[in-house]
Amino acid sequence: MKTFLNRVYADYLMPSRLGEYASLLQAANEAGYAQVSVRSFFRNLNREQAPRKTLVHRHDIDSDLRTAKKMFALEARHGVRASYYFRLCTLDYGFMREIEAAGSEASYHYEEVADFAKRHRIRKGDELRLRFPEIRELFARNIGQIASRLGAPLATVASHGDFANRRLNVINHELLRDRALRTRCGIECESYDAELLRGFDLYISDRKHPVYYTPMSPFAALGHYERICMLTHPVQWETNWIENTRCNWRRLVEEMVWRI
């Protein structure tokens, strides 16, 4: 019951946390951190030019474009750059072009592995992996279409997590272990690549109420860790009744279909 009540509060009753986000951007600036995108950090890391004190912002746009746009406006006000990863269901090319024009990064939050498993009712991980050649073609087609419509290459991408991945113990990231696929699609880095993660002293992710952050608050991390990655999801910073209800119903239906 407590878990259910926490979910209701997080989805429908929680006051906006965007003031807290603005305070974080300001605090990081005052502490001397360069606040950059995943793409910028990775490229500078390879050139051994990454600033000593860096806060890398990664936003996974699972849902709630409204709040994502508010976060982007706050970043623009504070001179911050960030990466925004969009699912097929959250693509907004106008917003994405605005992000790129500001010097930030707009790219792809991919989930072809999970989508394929649900669409074809695959219930075994090994069976799903046998279909990877088909899924790679689907991924290549999707990323090509996004890059074409955006008018810019997608240098980094980020894997989305879904209940189907957890049930089958097959993560979307497995798809990009194929170096030929990366080369073909122009992908320099996946956000869970070991090469990238080794560049961070601390990786923080936001969480739903009442935890908010794991493993620690970014405010507590500033000044104690030099290279920090901050993963955020707009839906966890401001309630959006319509969007949250739509997503909750979609998850419920997908779970019910999965069990049939």
C-alpha positions in Angstrom: 0.0 0.0 0.0 2.8 2.4 0.9 4.4 1.8 -2.6 1.1 2.5 -4.3 0.6 5.7 -2.3 4.1 6.9 -3.1 3.4 6.3 -6.8 0.1 8.2 -6.7 1.9 11.1 -5.0 4.8 11.1 -7.5 2.5 10.9 -10.5 -0.3 13.3 -9.4 0.4 15.3 -6.2 4.1 16.1 -6.0 5.0 19.8 -6.2 7.2 20.8 -9.1 10.9 20.2 -8.4 12.1 22.5 -11.2 13.2 25.1 -8.7 15.5 22.4 -7.3 16.8 21.7 -10.7 17.6 25.4 -11.4 19.4 25.5 -8.0 21.5 22.5 -9.0 22.5 24.2 -12.3 23.5 27.3 -10.4 25.3 25.5 -7.7 27.4 23.5 -10.3 28.3 26.7 -12.1 29.3 28.4 -8.8 31.4 25.3 -7.9 33.3 25.7 -11.2 31.9 22.7 -13.1 31.6 22.6 -16.9 28.1 21.4 -17.6 28.1 19.5 -20.9 26.4 16.9 -23.1 27.4 13.2 -23.3 28.6 13.8 -26.9 30.8 16.7 -25.9 32.2 14.9 -22.8 33.0 11.7 -24.8 34.8 13.5 -27.6 36.9 15.5 -25.2 37.6 12.4 -23.1 39.0 10.7 -26.2 41.2 13.7 -26.9 42.2 13.8 -23.2 40.7 17.3 -23.1 37.8 16.8 -20.7 37.6 19.6 -18.1 38.8 18.5 -14.7 35.5 19.4 -13.1 32.6 18.3 -15.3 28.9 17.6 -14.7 27.4 15.7 -17.7 23.7 16.0 -18.1 21.8 13.1 -19.7 18.0 13.4 -20.0 16.0 10.3 -21.0 12.7 11.6 -22.5 10.6 8.5 -21.7 7.6 10.8 -21.6 6.5 14.3 -20.7 7.9 16.7 -23.4 6.3 19.6 -21.5 8.7 19.2 -18.5 11.6 18.5 -20.8 11.1 21.8 -22.5 11.0 23.6 -19.1 14.3 21.9 -18.1 15.8 23.0 -21.4 14.8 26.6 -20.8 16.4 26.5 -17.4 19.6 25.2 -18.9 19.6 27.9 -21.5 19.3 30.5 -18.8 22.3 29.1 -16.9 24.5 28.4 -20.0 24.3 24.7 -19.6 24.6 22.0 -22.3 22.9 18.6 -22.1 22.0 15.4 -24.0 18.3 14.7 -24.6 17.4 11.1 -25.7 14.0 10.7 -27.3 12.0 7.5 -27.8 10.1 7.0 -31.0 6.9 7.9 -29.1 8.4 11.2 -27.8 10.2 12.5 -30.9 9.6 16.3 -31.4 11.8 17.4 -34.3 11.2 21.1 -33.7 12.3 20.8 -30.1 15.2 18.6 -31.1 16.5 21.2 -33.7 16.2 23.8 -31.0 18.3 21.7 -28.7 21.0 21.2 -31.3 21.0 24.9 -32.2 21.7 25.7 -28.6 24.8 23.5 -28.6 23.2 20.7 -26.7 22.5 17.2 -28.1 19.3 15.6 -29.3 19.5 11.9 -30.0 17.8 8.5 -29.8 16.5 6.6 -26.7 16.2 3.2 -28.5 14.2 0.2 -27.5 13.9 -2.0 -30.6 14.8 -5.2 -28.7 12.0 -4.8 -26.2 9.5 -3.6 -28.9 10.3 -6.6 -31.1 9.9 -9.1 -28.2 6.5 -7.6 -27.3 5.3 -7.4 -30.9 6.2 -11.0 -31.7 5.3 -12.4 -28.3 8.8 -13.8 -27.7 9.1 -15.3 -24.2 12.7 -16.6 -24.2 15.9 -14.6 -24.2 17.8 -17.0 -26.4 15.0 -17.0 -29.0 15.0 -13.2 -29.0 18.8 -13.0 -29.6 18.4 -15.3 -32.6 16.3 -12.5 -34.1 19.0 -9.8 -33.6 19.8 -9.6 -37.4 16.2 -8.5 -38.0 16.3 -6.1 -35.0 19.5 -4.5 -36.2 17.9 -3.7 -39.5 15.0 -2.1 -37.7 17.3 -0.1 -35.5 19.4 1.1 -38.5 16.2 2.1 -40.4 14.8 4.0 -37.4 18.0 5.9 -36.6 18.5 6.7 -40.3 15.1 8.2 -40.5 15.5 10.2 -37.3 18.9 11.6 -38.5 17.5 12.5 -41.9 14.5 14.4 -40.5 16.6 16.1 -37.8 19.1 17.1 -40.4 22.0 16.0 -38.1 23.9 12.8 -37.4 23.3 11.0 -34.1 26.7 10.5 -32.5 25.6 9.0 -29.2 22.5 7.0 -28.3 21.0 5.6 -25.1 19.3 2.3 -24.3 15.8 2.4 -22.8 14.8 -0.1 -20.2 11.4 -1.9 -20.4 9.7 -4.7 -18.4 10.2 -7.0 -21.4 14.0 -6.6 -21.1 13.9 -7.5 -17.4 11.6 -10.5 -18.0 13.8 -11.9 -20.7 17.1 -10.7 -19.2 18.1 -9.2 -22.6 19.0 -5.5 -22.5 18.6 -3.2 -25.5 22.3 -2.3 -25.3 23.2 -5.8 -26.4 22.2 -4.8 -29.9 25.1 -2.4 -30.2 27.8 -4.9 -29.3 27.9 -5.2 -33.1 30.7 -2.9 -34.2 29.6 -3.0 -37.8 26.2 -1.7 -36.9 27.8 1.2 -35.0 30.0 2.1 -37.9 27.1 1.8 -40.4 24.9 4.2 -38.2 27.7 6.6 -37.3 27.4 5.9 -33.6 30.5 7.0 -31.6 29.2 6.0 -28.2 26.4 4.3 -26.4 25.6 5.9 -23.0 26.3 2.6 -21.1 29.6 1.9 -22.9 32.3 1.0 -20.4 34.7 3.4 -22.1 32.3 6.3 -21.3 31.4 5.1 -17.8 35.1 4.8 -16.8 35.4 8.5 -17.4 33.1 9.3 -14.5 33.9 9.5 -10.8 30.3 9.3 -9.9 27.1 8.4 -11.8 23.8 9.7 -10.3 20.3 8.9 -11.4 17.1 10.5 -10.3 14.4 8.4 -8.7 10.7 8.7 -7.9 9.4 10.1 -4.6 10.5 9.5 -1.8 14.1 8.7 -2.8 14.8 11.3 -5.5 18.4 10.4 -6.1 20.7 7.4 -6.1 23.4 6.8 -4.9 23.5 10.3 -3.5 22.2 13.9 -4.0 24.1 15.8 -6.7 24.3 18.8 -4.3 26.3 16.6 -1.9 28.5 15.4 -4.7 29.6 18.8 -5.9 33.1 19.6 -4.6 33.7 15.9 -3.6 33.7 14.3 -7.1 35.2 15.9 -10.2 33.5 14.1 -13.1 29.8 13.5 -12.5 27.1 12.1 -14.8 23.6 13.1 -13.9 20.8 11.0 -15.5 17.3 12.6 -15.2 13.8 11.8 -16.5 11.5 14.9 -16.8 8.5 13.0 -15.5 10.3 12.8 -12.1 10.6 16.6 -11.8 7.1 17.8 -12.3 3.7 16.0 -12.4 1.8 15.8 -15.6 -1.6 14.3 -15.0 -2.5 13.6 -18.6 0.9 12.2 -19.6 1.3 10.1 -16.5 -2.2 8.6 -16.8 -1.5 7.7 -20.5 1.8 6.0 -19.6 0.3 4.1 -16.7 -2.5 2.8 -18.8 -0.1 1.8 -21.6 2.1 -0.1 -19.2 -0.9 -1.8 -17.7 -2.2 -2.9 -21.1 1.2 -4.1 -22.2 1.6 -6.2 -19.0 -1.8 -7.7 -19.5 -1.1 -8.6 -23.1 2.3 -10.1 -22.1 0.5 -12.5 -19.7 -1.9 -13.8 -22.3 
